[in-house]
Structures are given as structure tokens and as C-alpha cells.
Amino acid sequence: MARLPESDLTHPDVAALIARIKEERGGKLLNLYRMLLHSPPVADGWRGLMTAIRQQTTLSGRMRELVILHVAVLNDAEYEFRAHVPFALEEGITLLQINALKAGACEGLSAAERDVLAYAAAMTKDLRVPDSTFDAMRKQLDPREIVELTALIAAYNMVSRFLEALQIDHD
């Protein structure tokens, strides 16, 4: 059960923002946003950042979803993991690969994908990425993709921490 009550979704200051969130999120207002709406400026900034991270980068959808699932597992963020399984399946990640990720394995993934997940793990667990890990990942991506990947990992660590600190219930 969430640690805070749901925000007041009837307040006139949030009506336009709720409409924008629903438009960008397939008509849904996830519990995550219901909590964020306690602070409309934070909710709107979050919406903008996450829209850019998920919908406006050049990273492949497959790579994006592998990284999100991996960060969720590393942070023990079940809401985040469960929320992204359908997106991962849409991006061609198999249930076998998803289950392997959940178990902390990288079975069935390419060398490039494993290098990217090692980078995500270093950023998530240790903060500082060893040169060898960065160099292996750098061989897989161009500078724009590296910036986008790094922002993706940082953003989904933020999501995990927000969800888990406030114990937000899965939708």
C-alpha cells in the first residue's frame, strides 16, 4: 500500500496536465503519476523527461526495454519490472530472456546487449563505471546513443527509487 494518499485529481490546476499525461501514455493515468501529481511542476517535468527518454531517442526499443528491466531487477523494483514486461515483449524480447533477466542472467542476449547491461549495472550499483566497462559499451554505440543510454539508466534509477520509497502499488 502506498505511503501517501492519492493526490487530488479534481483540482483545476492539474486537469490540463492529466489530459497531457493520458494523451502521451495511451489514455492511462498510472499510479506513479497519481502520486507525482501531488506536485504538478514535478509531475510535468517528469512527464517531459520520460517522454524524451522513451519516445524521442535513437536507441532501439529492444535495447531500451532490456535496460529498463535490468535496472528494475537491480533495484528490486517490481512495479517497474511488471510495467515494462509488455513493452519488452512488443520489442521482441522473449519470455525466456525476460525470465533470465529477472533471475539476474543475460542468457540469449548478444554481446552488445550484455556490454550495455554491464554498463547499466555499473551505473546502478557502483555509480562509477570502470574504464573497461565503458570501453566495451562504447564499441557498440555512437556518442548520441551513449548519452541517451546514460540518461535512460539514470532516469529509470530515479523511477525505481521514487516507486520504492513511496511504495506505490502496481496498476
DARA-V823475 format. One record per residue. N is the residue number from 1. RES is the residue in one small letter. PSI is psi in whole degrees, 0 to 359 (999 if undefined). OMEGA is omega in whole degrees, -180 to 180 (none if undefined). Layout:
# DARA-V823475
n->N res->RES psi->PSI omega->OMEGA
n->N res->RES psi->PSI omega->OMEGA
This chain:
# DARA-V823475
n->1 res->m psi->136 omega->-178
n->2 res->a psi->148 omega->-178
n->3 res->r psi->342 omega->178
n->4 res->l psi->153 omega->176
n->5 res->p psi->163 omega->175
n->6 res->e psi->147 omega->178
n->7 res->s psi->165 omega->179
n->8 res->d psi->99 omega->-177
n->9 res->l psi->354 omega->-180
n->10 res->t psi->354 omega->-179
n->11 res->h psi->134 omega->-177
n->12 res->p psi->335 omega->-180
n->13 res->d psi->343 omega->-176
n->14 res->v psi->354 omega->-175
n->15 res->a psi->311 omega->-179
n->16 res->a psi->321 omega->179
n->17 res->l psi->318 omega->177
n->18 res->i psi->317 omega->179
n->19 res->a psi->318 omega->180
n->20 res->r psi->317 omega->179
n->21 res->i psi->313 omega->-180
n->22 res->k psi->320 omega->179
n->23 res->e psi->320 omega->-177
n->24 res->e psi->345 omega->-175
n->25 res->r psi->34 omega->174
n->26 res->g psi->31 omega->176
n->27 res->g psi->4 omega->-176
n->28 res->k psi->151 omega->170
n->29 res->l psi->95 omega->-176
n->30 res->l psi->157 omega->177
n->31 res->n psi->327 omega->176
n->32 res->l psi->311 omega->-180
n->33 res->y psi->328 omega->176
n->34 res->r psi->324 omega->178
n->35 res->m psi->316 omega->-180
n->36 res->l psi->330 omega->-176
n->37 res->l psi->357 omega->168
n->38 res->h psi->332 omega->177
n->39 res->s psi->93 omega->-179
n->40 res->p psi->320 omega->178
n->41 res->p psi->322 omega->178
n->42 res->v psi->316 omega->179
n->43 res->a psi->318 omega->-179
n->44 res->d psi->319 omega->176
n->45 res->g psi->318 omega->177
n->46 res->w psi->312 omega->180
n->47 res->r psi->313 omega->-179
n->48 res->g psi->315 omega->180
n->49 res->l psi->311 omega->-176
n->50 res->m psi->330 omega->174
n->51 res->t psi->315 omega->178
n->52 res->a psi->314 omega->-178
n->53 res->i psi->317 omega->-174
n->54 res->r psi->334 omega->-170
n->55 res->q psi->352 omega->-173
n->56 res->q psi->18 omega->179
n->57 res->t psi->170 omega->-179
n->58 res->t psi->354 omega->177
n->59 res->l psi->146 omega->177
n->60 res->s psi->150 omega->177
n->61 res->g psi->324 omega->179
n->62 res->r psi->312 omega->-180
n->63 res->m psi->317 omega->180
n->64 res->r psi->310 omega->-176
n->65 res->e psi->325 omega->174
n->66 res->l psi->315 omega->-179
n->67 res->v psi->315 omega->-180
n->68 res->i psi->314 omega->179
n->69 res->l psi->318 omega->-179
n->70 res->h psi->315 omega->178
n->71 res->v psi->318 omega->179
n->72 res->a psi->317 omega->179
n->73 res->v psi->314 omega->-179
n->74 res->l psi->327 omega->-179
n->75 res->n psi->3 omega->-178
n->76 res->d psi->45 omega->-178
n->77 res->a psi->86 omega->-175
n->78 res->e psi->319 omega->178
n->79 res->y psi->309 omega->-178
n->80 res->e psi->315 omega->-179
n->81 res->f psi->307 omega->-177
n->82 res->r psi->324 omega->-179
n->83 res->a psi->331 omega->-175
n->84 res->h psi->354 omega->177
n->85 res->v psi->313 omega->179
n->86 res->p psi->322 omega->178
n->87 res->f psi->321 omega->179
n->88 res->a psi->316 omega->178
n->89 res->l psi->319 omega->178
n->90 res->e psi->331 omega->-179
n->91 res->e psi->8 omega->175
n->92 res->g psi->9 omega->175
n->93 res->i psi->128 omega->-175
n->94 res->t psi->161 omega->176
n->95 res->l psi->325 omega->177
n->96 res->l psi->316 omega->178
n->97 res->q psi->321 omega->178
n->98 res->i psi->315 omega->179
n->99 res->n psi->323 omega->177
n->100 res->a psi->315 omega->177
n->101 res->l psi->316 omega->-180
n->102 res->k psi->326 omega->179
n->103 res->a psi->1 omega->178
n->104 res->g psi->19 omega->-180
n->105 res->a psi->164 omega->180
n->106 res->c psi->31 omega->-177
n->107 res->e psi->138 omega->177
n->108 res->g psi->8 omega->180
n->109 res->l psi->153 omega->180
n->110 res->s psi->166 omega->177
n->111 res->a psi->320 omega->179
n->112 res->a psi->316 omega->179
n->113 res->e psi->320 omega->178
n->114 res->r psi->322 omega->178
n->115 res->d psi->319 omega->179
n->116 res->v psi->319 omega->179
n->117 res->l psi->328 omega->175
n->118 res->a psi->321 omega->176
n->119 res->y psi->315 omega->178
n->120 res->a psi->319 omega->180
n->121 res->a psi->317 omega->180
n->122 res->a psi->316 omega->178
n->123 res->m psi->320 omega->-175
n->124 res->t psi->315 omega->-173
n->125 res->k psi->323 omega->-170
n->126 res->d psi->349 omega->-177
n->127 res->l psi->304 omega->-180
n->128 res->r psi->130 omega->-177
n->129 res->v psi->125 omega->177
n->130 res->p psi->148 omega->180
n->131 res->d psi->320 omega->-178
n->132 res->s psi->322 omega->179
n->133 res->t psi->316 omega->179
n->134 res->f psi->316 omega->-179
n->135 res->d psi->321 omega->178
n->136 res->a psi->316 omega->180
n->137 res->m psi->320 omega->-178
n->138 res->r psi->332 omega->178
n->139 res->k psi->342 omega->-175
n->140 res->q psi->337 omega->-169
n->141 res->l psi->155 omega->175
n->142 res->d psi->171 omega->-176
n->143 res->p psi->319 omega->178
n->144 res->r psi->314 omega->180
n->145 res->e psi->325 omega->178
n->146 res->i psi->317 omega->177
n->147 res->v psi->315 omega->-180
n->148 res->e psi->319 omega->177
n->149 res->l psi->315 omega->-179
n->150 res->t psi->318 omega->177
n->151 res->a psi->321 omega->178
n->152 res->l psi->311 omega->-179
n->153 res->i psi->314 omega->180
n->154 res->a psi->316 omega->-178
n->155 res->a psi->317 omega->-178
n->156 res->y psi->341 omega->167
n->157 res->n psi->322 omega->175
n->158 res->m psi->314 omega->180
n->159 res->v psi->311 omega->180
n->160 res->s psi->313 omega->-176
n->161 res->r psi->321 omega->178
n->162 res->f psi->311 omega->-179
n->163 res->l psi->315 omega->-174
n->164 res->e psi->322 omega->-180
n->165 res->a psi->322 omega->-179
n->166 res->l psi->1 omega->179
n->167 res->q psi->51 omega->-179
n->168 res->i psi->132 omega->-179
n->169 res->d psi->144 omega->175
n->170 res->h psi->147 omega->-180
n->171 res->d psi->999 omega->none
